[in-house]
Amino acid sequence: MRGVLVLVIFSAVVGCDQRATSAQCESILDRIVELELIEQGYRDPVLAEQKRVQMRRELASQIRSCTGKAIRPSALACVRTAHSTEEISHRCLH
């Protein structure tokens, strides 16, 4: 599920005139990972960090594919305040 969601999100990072930087793509991915951990119930900080590292490694190619795509500045603000990965995919980056 997570892999499909991230593919959809990064392929949907389309907008007006600004091109996504690697740092912006990483911040989107970090927020997705953070929300995924919450949704999956990772409460232990050590286990959460291990899972975070694993997820970032698995999704590294998605950051590269996101970089340079058009993105609306409002999408980035939306991602930062989103409460779920679904909200990111359906409201922020659609």
C-alpha positions in Angstrom: 0.0 0.0 0.0 2.7 2.5 1.0 4.7 2.0 -2.2 1.6 2.5 -4.4 0.6 5.6 -2.3 4.0 7.2 -2.7 4.2 6.5 -6.4 0.8 8.1 -6.8 1.9 11.1 -4.7 5.2 11.7 -6.4 3.7 11.3 -9.9 1.0 13.7 -8.9 3.4 16.4 -7.7 2.3 18.6 -10.5 1.3 22.2 -10.3 1.9 25.7 -11.6 5.3 27.0 -12.1 7.7 26.0 -9.3 10.0 23.0 -9.7 10.4 20.7 -6.7 13.8 20.6 -5.2 15.4 17.5 -3.7 14.9 19.1 -0.3 11.2 19.7 -0.9 10.7 16.1 -2.1 12.6 14.9 0.9 10.3 16.9 3.2 7.2 15.5 1.5 8.6 12.0 1.9 9.5 12.7 5.5 5.9 13.8 6.2 4.5 10.7 4.5 6.8 8.5 6.5 5.9 10.3 9.8 2.2 9.9 9.1 2.7 6.2 8.0 4.4 5.5 11.3 1.6 7.1 13.3 -1.0 5.2 11.2 0.8 1.9 11.7 1.1 2.5 15.5 4.8 2.9 15.9 5.0 4.6 19.3 8.4 3.4 20.5 11.0 6.0 19.4 13.7 3.5 18.7 11.5 1.2 16.6 10.0 4.3 14.9 13.5 5.5 13.9 14.5 2.1 12.6 11.3 2.0 10.5 11.9 5.6 9.3 15.4 4.7 8.1 14.1 1.5 6.4 11.2 3.4 4.7 13.5 6.2 3.5 15.9 3.7 2.0 13.1 1.9 0.3 11.7 5.1 -1.2 14.9 6.9 -2.1 14.2 6.4 -5.8 10.9 8.2 -5.4 12.8 11.3 -4.1 14.9 11.3 -7.3 11.8 10.9 -9.5 10.0 13.8 -7.7 12.9 16.3 -8.0 12.3 18.7 -10.8 8.6 18.1 -11.2 6.2 21.1 -11.1 4.7 21.8 -7.7 2.4 24.4 -6.2 3.8 26.3 -3.2 0.4 25.7 -1.5 0.9 21.9 -1.9 4.0 22.1 0.3 2.1 24.0 3.0 -0.7 21.5 2.8 1.7 18.5 3.2 3.1 20.1 6.3 -0.3 20.3 8.0 -1.9 17.1 6.7 -3.2 14.7 9.2 -3.0 11.5 7.1 -1.3 10.1 4.0 -4.7 10.0 2.3 -5.1 13.7 2.9 -1.7 14.3 1.2 -2.6 12.3 -1.8 -6.2 13.5 -2.2 -6.1 17.1 -1.1 -2.5 18.4 -1.2 -1.0 16.8 -4.3 -3.9 16.1 -6.5 
